Amino acid sequence: MTKPFDSGPPLDRIAAAAAQDAGGVDPVLLADFLPALVAAVATGNRLGRRDLDTYRDSGRKAAARGVALRALLDLYLSAGWRLWRHLPEVGLTQDQAAAMRAGEVMLRAADDVVAVLTEGYQLARRDLVAAQAAARREFVDDLLLGGTQTLAGLVERAGSFGLNLAAPHAVVVVQAERPFTDSSPLAEQLERSILGAKADADALVTTKDGSLVVVFAAPDRSAINEVITGLTGSLPAAATFTGVQLRRTAQVGAWRMGVGRAHQGPSGVRLSYELAREALDLGARLGGSQQVWDAADLLVQRVLIRDETAMRELVEAVLTPLATARGGAGPLLRTLEAYFAAGGNASLCARSLHLSVRALTYRLAKIADLTGRDPANPVQRFELQTAVTGARLLGWPHSE
């Protein structure tokens, strides 16, 4: 490696001035670029491999320190043009040919150095991005799935990813026909729909097993609703819309969303994630066209599913007689669901089923006759509604 000159151009002052030109970049990143350039011009030789390796390392160091590539190149190029006027071959000789040779050597040296600086910088940035992605994935796995032994350091690690886990957080999980992957345009588009212009928002958007997972601060219900609104507004509507689309939607195909309840701390985030996934599972069991399934609205269903044996006994005891009706139990089950959804309003229920009120009344009477429970009776209606909900969760009467 070229040794610094004991005399000659004021290299320290040139390095300091170049550092100022580059916005205050540390001049140490120049390594021995200036004395090497002086020697190259004096001998007419190109910079050696060992010199270039030094500048490649400088590129890596700059990337690790967070120095912008533009600032790094500005540091070197500013040092080069500031050095030019101080070179003996330029300032003292009247030989134009010698000055031209000096310029060619210097420009070639600068070209070689810029190339290896950029290469080193880009390699370091690639390694840094890969390391950050690995750290993020490890953190997400520990946060959502890790055992109790990983809880201790999660609060501190979460700060690196913009989360303050001391506050209540909730989790939303989105599943779609088109799987979500890390750093995909789809995931980034949905992340922008949540964060918007808030660069410091307390939220983490990631993927897990092909699903989009959003961990976000949820101090109150309005915060949860805001995230749900942001996501649903950027996902395609269930029905085809033929009007003018004013907002760009993520092309993910059919999708469903599970929303967990807010809890505090790392264990609370894990619980909310489990609740969001359970909400998706319950939604799939219940069927229908609903796309957003909120754990806060599925408390009864969660209680029922916890004791599947008791729920199956209830369903069989209450609803099995419906299977003897003409057409099977299906039409009568749908009638009960519509009746309960209408709050017991016969007219509203009849319209939703495209029936006359008289036809609906006949069906309700048939149900009461077969089950021994009158849907219009408050106590018996509760038992029927619970059994109907259990039937949907079990897939009855199609399940074995």
Secondary structure, 3 states (H helix, E strand, C coil): CCCCCCCCCCHHHHHHHHHHHCCCCCHHHHCCHHHHHHHHHHHCCCCCHHHHHHHHHHHHHHHHHCCCHHHHHHHHHHHHHHHHCCCHHHHCCCCHHHHHHHHHHHHHHHHHHHHHHHHHHHHHHHHHHHHHHHHHHHHHHHHHHCCHHHCCCHHHHHHHHCCCCCCEEEEEEEEECCCCCCCCHHHHHHHHHHHCCCCCCCEEEEEECCEEEEEEECCCHHHHHHHHHHHHHHCCCCCCCCCCCCCCCCCCCCEEEEECCCEEHHHHHHHHHHHHHHHHHHHHHHCCCCCEEEHHHCHHHHHHHHCHHHHHHHHHHHHHHHHHCCCCCHHHHHHHHHHHHCCCCHHHHHHHHCCCHHHHHHHHHHHHHHHCCCCCCHHHHHHHHHHHHHHHHHCCCCCC
